[in-house]
């Protein structure tokens, strides 16, 4: 999370977290800080809403690294991904990923394989059983979200859907830009 400190009107000094705790100083104007505050407010309220409405019926809950990992690995279904690259994608250390992979591998949700030419390079992939488990989890979560939306006015549900699609589009572009920057 960025630390924001008031420096001079209308410019703010922000510290942003980079890879593995590295910090860099950037200048942000008042509008950028307000957008950041709005986004933080959204995240806190969204998290609270999901905690209120989503029944955690799975071993790997909606907010867990296990669920996030299976969900993200599904997008690499046809492309091998190394442990190192995936740890970066998940924003966790390789050691954290190794522990998570060990747990998921024991349940046959993921599989590891070694590069034939370089045994130090380890690939991970989601298994068919992992995909089936993920789909069950997604079904349960979608059911709970649908139930929680029943209390929201129909026109507000439409607006929420539009906002969600817009945010996903923005986040996907950001992820692509980050990958391009890291690979270029």
C-alpha atoms as one frame of an Amber mdcrd trajectory, in Angstrom:
protein
   0.000   0.000   0.000   1.269   3.443  -0.831   1.982   5.900   1.924   0.689
   9.332   1.029   1.906  12.482   2.780   0.803  16.050   2.167   3.756  18.063
   0.902   2.594  21.178  -0.906  -0.720  22.224  -2.345  -1.769  20.796  -4.852
   1.094  18.289  -5.107   1.468  15.251  -2.867   4.494  13.095  -2.237   3.745
   9.403  -2.503   5.842   6.363  -1.775   4.883   3.432  -3.900   5.813  -0.167
  -3.229   7.702  -1.804  -6.043   8.922  -5.385  -6.264   9.844  -6.928  -2.929
   9.564  -3.848  -0.756  11.628  -1.469  -2.886  10.323   2.054  -2.510  10.382
   4.884  -4.970   9.266   8.447  -4.614   6.720   9.884  -7.043   4.834  13.123
  -7.174   1.060  12.928  -7.378  -1.374  15.761  -7.874  -4.526  16.182  -5.798
  -6.716  14.473  -8.421  -4.490  11.356  -8.468  -4.592  11.168  -4.678  -8.389
  11.526  -4.690  -8.651   8.725  -7.244  -6.384   6.615  -5.032  -8.564   7.391
  -1.992 -11.722   6.522  -3.930 -10.158   3.261  -5.057  -9.027   2.408  -1.523
 -12.534   3.186  -0.274 -13.958   0.886  -2.958 -11.551  -1.929  -2.021 -12.360
  -1.718   1.688 -16.104  -1.609   1.053 -15.950  -4.391  -1.525 -13.960  -6.595
   0.830 -16.439  -5.922   3.651 -19.384  -6.692   1.368 -17.905  -9.980   0.261
 -17.160 -10.926   3.865 -20.791 -10.159   4.788 -22.404 -12.004   1.902 -20.167
 -14.774   0.631 -20.423 -17.965   2.627 -17.014 -19.582   2.856 -17.831 -23.218
   2.132 -14.521 -24.253   0.596 -11.165 -25.147   2.035  -9.748 -22.382  -0.158
 -11.834 -19.285   0.453 -12.604 -16.527  -2.007  -9.946 -14.278  -0.426  -7.289
 -16.988  -0.160  -4.071 -17.354  -2.128  -5.193 -20.892  -3.022  -8.300 -19.663
  -4.812  -6.378 -16.796  -6.446  -3.665 -19.163  -7.593  -6.058 -21.664  -9.179
  -8.022 -18.829 -10.791  -4.854 -17.267 -12.241  -3.341 -20.614 -13.293  -6.450
 -21.339 -15.327  -5.431 -18.491 -17.674  -2.092 -20.273 -18.262  -3.843 -23.554
 -19.143  -2.303 -23.693 -22.626   0.967 -21.916 -21.821   3.652 -23.268 -19.490
   4.465 -20.875 -16.663   7.519 -21.033 -14.437   7.290 -20.842 -10.673   9.366
 -17.630 -10.735   7.158 -15.882 -13.275   3.984 -17.009 -11.545   5.219 -15.816
  -8.144   5.719 -12.413  -9.759   2.234 -12.541 -11.289   0.744 -13.377  -7.880
   2.802 -10.760  -6.061   4.233 -13.298  -3.616   7.711 -14.678  -2.982   8.904
 -17.917  -4.561   9.042 -19.430  -1.060   5.382 -18.554  -0.435   4.443 -19.968
  -3.824   6.364 -23.196  -3.137   4.399 -23.778   0.077   1.133 -23.066  -1.703
   2.034 -25.343  -4.616   2.957 -28.118  -2.155  -0.498 -27.879  -0.560  -2.350
 -27.768  -3.876  -0.181 -30.514  -5.386  -1.070 -32.871  -2.511  -4.705 -32.426
  -3.477  -3.896 -32.995  -7.158  -5.058 -29.467  -8.088  -1.701 -28.457  -9.607
   1.250 -30.282 -11.136   4.935 -29.400 -11.330   7.284 -30.321 -14.133  10.922
 -29.546 -14.866  12.361 -28.027 -18.011  14.126 -30.829 -19.912  17.101 -28.602
 -20.738  17.341 -26.789 -17.409  16.183 -28.853 -14.419  16.316 -25.782 -12.173
  13.430 -24.272 -14.126  10.144 -25.577 -12.687   6.796 -25.197 -14.416   3.402
 -25.371 -12.747   0.013 -26.015 -14.263  -3.509 -26.549 -13.054  -4.774 -30.125
 -13.379  -8.187 -31.244 -14.660  -9.111 -31.969 -11.044  -7.952 -28.459 -10.091
 -10.095 -26.954 -12.870 -13.128 -28.949 -11.720 -12.560 -27.865  -8.109 -12.154
 -24.238  -9.204 -15.379 -24.375 -11.231 -17.262 -25.706  -8.183 -15.811 -22.886
  -6.073 -16.723 -20.290  -8.705 -20.261 -21.685  -8.891 -20.677 -21.393  -5.120
 -19.251 -17.860  -5.086 -21.450 -16.749  -8.002 -24.480 -18.164  -6.189 -23.613
 -16.146  -3.076 -22.948 -12.967  -5.058 -26.243 -13.371  -6.910 -28.047 -13.740
  -3.570 -26.330 -10.654  -2.164 -27.301  -8.599  -5.225 -31.000  -9.329  -4.631
 -31.094  -6.531  -2.032 -29.712  -3.969  -4.485 -32.036  -2.034  -6.787 -32.071
  -3.346 -10.400 -30.682  -0.098 -11.859 -27.840  -0.182  -9.315 -27.062  -3.804
 -10.241 -26.723  -2.717 -13.883 -24.357   0.091 -12.826 -22.326  -2.331 -10.693
 -21.992  -4.681 -13.665 -20.819  -1.847 -15.903 -18.304  -0.695 -13.286 -17.018
  -4.234 -12.783 -16.489  -4.766 -16.530 -14.706  -1.408 -16.817 -12.419  -2.206
 -13.872 -11.577  -5.655 -15.244 -10.698  -4.104 -18.604  -8.444  -1.522 -16.930
  -6.773  -4.150 -14.716  -6.130  -6.423 -17.717  -4.472  -3.580 -19.630  -2.377
  -2.771 -16.563  -1.311  -6.422 -16.243  -0.359  -6.510 -19.931   1.629  -3.290
 -19.568   3.447  -4.662 -16.514   4.291  -7.903 -18.352   5.544  -5.962 -21.385
   7.666  -3.717 -19.161   9.110  -6.705 -17.266   9.806  -8.651 -20.474  11.099
  -5.695 -22.474
